[in-house]
Amino acid sequence: MISEDYIPTLLGYVFLYDLSPHLQILPIYVVLLIFIPTMVAVCAVAGPFYLFLLSFIIWFFAQLGFLDFRMGSYNFYSWQVLFVFGFSIGVMKTSESLYINSKFIRLAVFTMFLAFLLYRYQENILEALSISVMDFSYVDKLFSKRDLGPLRLMNFVVISYVIYYFSGRYSWLFRSVVLERIGRKSLEIFTFQIFLVFALSAFSIDLYFEKFYVNAGLTAALLVSLYCYARYAGKYQ
């Protein structure tokens, strides 16, 4: 059912002042973009590792409850660590000072990846084995989304490493013309994806992304847009 206030709701999303809960993370990244010049300056003086270390300390104190600044329902001091992590890794990779290819790291990361995967689908696995579902409520707190709990942060790091590992080991998988063109225009594609999220979310306040048809619609629309861009972009360059 389409909301009677569709246009005001859509404008609220576009200007980031009236967002539904699942979109309230976006203003944090808009604010963090302002700090990029400062982050570049810190990297030039102290290096990316110390920039990330400072960011991690801020995240740690946020987990203890000493730092709490909410943008929507998300803690800014917690979520900044992901932005800084990505920035620092990018700088280290560009400067060729990133080395994370030891066998010990690979074994540890892929073990954690399997553990997180089993935790994510624990209910399905236990039901398939006719075993009563166990109480993991105490672990769920460590996966806090609003405060970026320790296990959620670690889960992100593990997934990032898995992608990094496979993109390096099987680089031929990422050398297609389509993916290269998508990579060159990743910002525009991300912007288009956000627009789709806003447009669909504004239809109804009850429309959340846990619903299968919403995810399917977003995925289909995004794939079509990527295909069209990859097919025709070269003609206008």
C-alpha positions as CSV (number, residue, x, y, z in Angstrom):
1,M,0.0,0.0,0.0
2,I,1.4,3.4,-1.1
3,S,1.9,5.9,1.7
4,E,-0.4,9.0,1.4
5,D,2.7,11.1,2.2
6,Y,5.0,9.6,-0.4
7,I,6.6,12.7,-1.7
8,P,7.3,14.2,1.8
9,T,8.6,10.9,3.0
10,L,10.9,10.5,-0.1
11,L,12.2,14.1,0.5
12,G,12.9,13.2,4.1
13,Y,15.0,10.3,2.9
14,V,16.8,12.2,0.3
15,F,17.8,15.0,2.7
16,L,18.5,12.5,5.5
17,Y,16.3,14.2,8.1
18,D,13.5,11.7,8.5
19,L,14.8,8.2,7.9
20,S,13.3,4.8,8.8
21,P,15.4,2.7,11.2
22,H,17.1,0.6,8.6
23,L,18.4,3.7,6.8
24,Q,19.6,5.7,9.8
25,I,23.2,4.6,9.2
26,L,23.5,6.8,6.1
27,P,24.0,10.2,7.8
28,I,27.0,8.8,9.7
29,Y,28.8,8.2,6.4
30,V,27.9,11.6,5.1
31,V,29.5,13.2,8.1
32,L,32.5,10.9,7.9
33,L,33.2,12.1,4.4
34,I,33.9,15.5,5.8
35,F,36.8,14.0,7.9
36,I,38.6,12.6,4.9
37,P,41.0,15.5,4.5
38,T,41.9,15.2,8.2
39,M,42.4,11.4,7.8
40,V,44.7,12.0,4.8
41,A,46.7,14.5,6.9
42,V,47.0,12.0,9.8
43,C,48.2,9.3,7.4
44,A,50.8,11.6,6.0
45,V,52.2,12.3,9.4
46,A,51.8,9.1,11.4
47,G,50.7,6.5,8.9
48,P,47.5,4.6,8.3
49,F,48.1,2.0,11.1
50,Y,48.1,4.7,13.8
51,L,45.0,6.3,12.3
52,F,43.2,3.0,12.6
53,L,44.6,2.4,16.1
54,L,43.1,5.8,17.2
55,S,39.8,4.9,15.5
56,F,39.8,1.5,17.3
57,I,40.4,3.1,20.7
58,I,37.4,5.3,20.1
59,W,35.3,2.3,19.2
60,F,36.5,0.5,22.3
61,F,35.4,3.3,24.6
62,A,32.1,3.4,22.8
63,Q,31.6,-0.2,23.6
64,L,32.2,0.5,27.3
65,G,29.5,3.3,27.2
66,F,31.9,6.2,27.6
67,L,31.2,7.6,24.1
68,D,27.7,7.7,22.8
69,F,26.5,10.0,20.1
70,R,23.5,8.8,18.2
71,M,22.6,9.6,14.7
72,G,19.2,8.0,14.5
73,S,19.7,4.8,16.5
74,Y,23.3,4.2,15.5
75,N,26.3,5.2,17.7
76,F,28.6,7.4,15.6
77,Y,31.6,6.6,17.7
78,S,31.1,2.9,17.1
79,W,30.5,2.9,13.4
80,Q,33.3,5.3,12.4
81,V,35.7,2.4,12.9
82,L,34.5,0.6,9.7
83,F,34.9,3.8,7.6
84,V,38.4,4.4,9.0
85,F,39.3,0.6,8.6
86,G,38.4,0.7,4.9
87,F,40.3,4.0,4.4
88,S,43.4,2.7,6.2
89,I,43.4,-0.6,4.3
90,G,43.1,1.2,1.0
91,V,46.1,3.5,1.9
92,M,48.2,0.5,3.0
93,K,47.4,-1.5,-0.1
94,T,48.2,1.5,-2.4
95,S,51.6,2.0,-0.6
96,E,52.3,-1.7,-0.7
97,S,52.7,-1.9,3.1
98,L,49.8,-4.3,3.5
99,Y,50.9,-7.9,4.2
100,I,48.2,-10.3,5.4
101,N,49.0,-13.5,3.5
102,S,50.5,-15.7,6.2
103,K,49.1,-19.2,6.6
104,F,48.2,-18.6,10.3
105,I,46.0,-15.6,9.4
106,R,44.3,-17.5,6.6
107,L,43.6,-20.5,8.9
108,A,42.3,-18.2,11.7
109,V,40.1,-16.1,9.3
110,F,38.5,-19.0,7.5
111,T,37.8,-20.8,10.8
112,M,36.0,-17.7,12.1
113,F,34.2,-17.4,8.7
114,L,32.9,-20.9,9.2
115,A,31.9,-20.2,12.8
116,F,30.0,-17.0,11.8
117,L,28.3,-18.9,9.0
118,L,27.2,-21.7,11.3
119,Y,25.9,-19.1,13.8
120,R,24.0,-17.2,11.1
121,Y,22.1,-20.3,10.0
122,Q,22.1,-22.1,13.4
123,E,18.3,-22.3,13.5
124,N,18.0,-23.9,10.0
125,I,20.8,-26.4,10.8
126,L,19.4,-27.4,14.2
127,E,15.9,-27.8,12.8
128,A,17.3,-30.0,10.0
129,L,19.0,-32.1,12.6
130,S,15.9,-32.2,14.8
131,I,17.8,-30.6,17.6
132,S,16.1,-28.0,19.8
133,V,17.3,-24.4,19.2
134,M,19.9,-23.3,21.7
135,D,19.7,-20.0,23.6
136,F,22.4,-17.7,22.2
137,S,20.9,-14.4,23.5
138,Y,24.1,-13.6,25.4
139,V,26.0,-13.9,22.1
140,D,23.5,-11.8,20.3
141,K,24.5,-8.8,22.4
142,L,28.0,-9.0,21.0
143,F,26.4,-8.8,17.5
144,S,24.7,-5.5,18.3
145,K,24.0,-3.6,15.1
146,R,23.3,-0.2,16.7
147,D,26.6,-0.2,18.6
148,L,28.6,-2.3,16.2
149,G,29.3,-5.0,18.8
150,P,32.7,-6.9,18.8
151,L,31.5,-10.0,17.0
152,R,29.7,-7.9,14.3
153,L,32.9,-5.9,13.8
154,M,35.0,-9.1,13.6
155,N,32.4,-10.6,11.2
156,F,33.0,-7.6,8.9
157,V,36.8,-7.9,9.1
158,V,36.5,-11.7,8.3
159,I,34.3,-11.1,5.2
160,S,36.6,-8.4,4.0
161,Y,39.6,-10.7,4.2
162,V,37.8,-13.5,2.4
163,I,37.0,-11.1,-0.4
164,Y,40.6,-9.8,-0.4
165,Y,42.0,-13.4,-0.5
166,F,39.9,-14.7,-3.4
167,S,40.3,-11.5,-5.4
168,G,44.0,-11.9,-5.2
169,R,44.2,-15.7,-5.6
170,Y,41.6,-15.9,-8.4
171,S,42.0,-12.4,-9.9
172,W,40.9,-13.7,-13.3
173,L,37.3,-13.9,-11.9
174,F,37.4,-10.1,-11.5
175,R,38.9,-9.1,-14.9
176,S,35.7,-9.1,-17.0
177,V,34.9,-6.0,-18.9
178,V,31.6,-5.7,-17.0
179,L,33.2,-5.7,-13.6
180,E,36.0,-3.3,-14.7
181,R,33.4,-0.8,-15.9
182,I,31.3,-1.2,-12.8
183,G,34.4,-0.6,-10.7
184,R,35.2,2.6,-12.5
185,K,31.8,4.0,-11.8
186,S,31.2,2.4,-8.4
187,L,30.2,5.7,-6.8
188,E,27.5,6.4,-9.4
189,I,26.2,2.8,-9.0
190,F,26.2,3.0,-5.2
191,T,24.2,6.3,-5.5
192,F,21.7,4.7,-7.8
193,Q,21.3,1.8,-5.4
194,I,20.6,4.2,-2.5
195,F,18.1,6.0,-4.7
196,L,16.3,2.7,-5.2
197,V,16.3,2.1,-1.5
198,F,14.8,5.5,-0.8
199,A,12.2,5.2,-3.6
200,L,10.9,1.8,-2.4
201,S,11.1,2.6,1.3
202,A,9.0,5.7,0.9
203,F,6.1,3.7,-0.5
204,S,5.1,2.5,3.0
205,I,6.4,2.9,6.5
206,D,5.8,-0.9,7.0
207,L,8.0,-1.8,4.0
208,Y,11.2,-3.3,5.5
209,F,14.0,-5.2,3.8
210,E,13.5,-8.4,5.8
211,K,10.8,-9.1,3.3
212,F,11.9,-11.3,0.4
213,Y,10.1,-9.5,-2.4
214,V,11.8,-6.2,-1.4
215,N,15.2,-7.7,-1.5
216,A,14.4,-9.4,-4.8
217,G,13.1,-6.2,-6.3
218,L,16.2,-4.2,-5.3
219,T,18.5,-6.9,-6.5
220,A,16.8,-7.3,-9.9
221,A,16.7,-3.5,-10.4
222,L,20.3,-3.1,-9.5
223,L,21.5,-6.0,-11.8
224,V,19.5,-4.5,-14.7
225,S,21.0,-1.1,-14.2
226,L,24.6,-2.6,-14.0
227,Y,24.1,-4.6,-17.2
228,C,22.7,-1.5,-19.0
229,Y,25.6,0.6,-17.9
230,A,28.2,-2.1,-18.8
231,R,26.7,-2.6,-22.2
232,Y,26.3,1.0,-23.3
233,A,28.7,3.2,-21.2
234,G,31.6,2.7,-23.7
235,K,29.5,4.4,-26.5
236,Y,29.4,7.7,-24.6
237,Q,33.0,8.0,-23.5
